[in-house]
Amino acid sequence: MAKDSLTVTDNRTGKTYELAIDNGCIRAMDLRQIKSGAEDFGLMAYDPAFLNTANCKSAITFIDGDKGILEYRGYPIEQLAEHSTHLEVAYLLMNGELPNKSQLEEFTASITTHTYVHENIKGFMDGFRYDAHPMSMLASTVAALSSFYPEAKNVRSKEVRRRQMIRLIAKMPTIAAFGYRHSQGLPYIYPNNDLGYVENFLTMVKSIGKQNWRSHPALVKALEILFILHADHEQNCSTTATRVVGSSEADPYSAVAAGITALYGPLHGGANEAVLRMLREIGDKKNIPEFIKKVKDKDGDKKLMGFGHRVYKNYDPRAKVIKKACDEVFEVTGKNPLLDIAVELERIALQDDYFVQRKLYPNVDFYSGLIYEAMGFPVDFFTNLFAIPRTVGWVCQFEEMISDNDQKIARPRQIFTGQRKRDYVAIEKRG
Ligand code: CMC
């Protein structure tokens, strides 16, 4: 009997099976041979929400949720946040290695030459109502990009795929900034290719009335760090959505648009928006105990937004870096008064049995919104600030999925619990 195997006895039949273990997994398809009789379809695994199912092999991002470790291609997130830039991290995630000087220059130039969007995109975005949510605008505009680049359908060509990856990373800040300007009733600002990725984005968003408007360097640096922290996070909900849509060989714009819509939800990227609303609702430190009580009583489905994670059962390493970055931002912008409530909320929650027993710690979204707000972004724009950097992760995961011979169109099974065959009843005979 092989050492790396699992022996299973089916008590319905008394038969024993040996299943290979590879990378700490058994293959779900190996269960299919286990049948109660000749007519039996074979055993399946039931795993709603993929609590214990690996959907792919991936070499991009490593997380140890118990120890609170996050690495991109082996590099600890703390080191990248301190020393790197978002575009360098994008290169790393796409290529597996950090670039040398000329590789980075070439990569930066390729991104820079794709920052403009087709003029018709402006007309398309003008069609949104003034109060359209920025995530709706972002998702639909990215989906619309597919109609501007019909070649993107050729997903079997590595070269074509690479071009769309660059376009998506390059255009995402432009589209998000146009969405912002649309909401504010301000004219769109075109990209300035002399500026860095983050500075260019901030300029497209914020510049009013001055030819050479420049963001404060400390704010550019803080957003750069936030972009690095959000660049990828292995098989989360939006990445899985991107992979699933991409598995049907839909083009990368359509797949990434699916990622954006998945990110929109308050349990995922939309949590940064929800945290700010929650802190405003609490309003004062004295109201925290009552709020925590409601959360613990599951009163009205209240949750402590920005807390808890499917994978991290320890402090989210990204939250630690963001908490530190808050100080540098607040030195420039003045302290966000909600910070005191957030810090106190964290202190109380981390001592409370409810949160301790369930291993609920602050996640990436708990402190990021405080920085975004201090930088003057409206709350409903926060999740765009997550989507822009996560585009790197989505396109890299799309690329890995499409190049993986183990992958096929995603198509889970179900356990059918409904009615079986019955005869049609004419409408006048129905009760
Ligand atoms: N506040 C209160 N209770 C919570 C929370 C929370 N934030 N998170 C989980 N729990 C409880 C949950 O009610 C359950 O309790 P019980 O055992 O009594 O039923 C227990 O903890 C286990 O939670 P779960 O819902 O089974 O955990 P999950 O892995 O399915 O959900 C989560 C993970 C992130 C969706 C959840 O923790 C949550 O809703 N957090 C708040 C939203 C949030 O901050 N999301 C951002 C996640 S990080 C950014 C990203 O990558 O998306």
Boltz pocket constraint, residues with backbone or C-beta under 6 A from the ligand:
constraints:
  - pocket:
      binder: B
      contacts: [[A, 233], [A, 236], [A, 266], [A, 267], [A, 268], [A, 269], [A, 271], [A, 295], [A, 302], [A, 303], [A, 304], [A, 305], [A, 306], [A, 307], [A, 308], [A, 309], [A, 310], [A, 311], [A, 358], [A, 360], [A, 363], [A, 364], [A, 365]]
      max_distance: 6.0
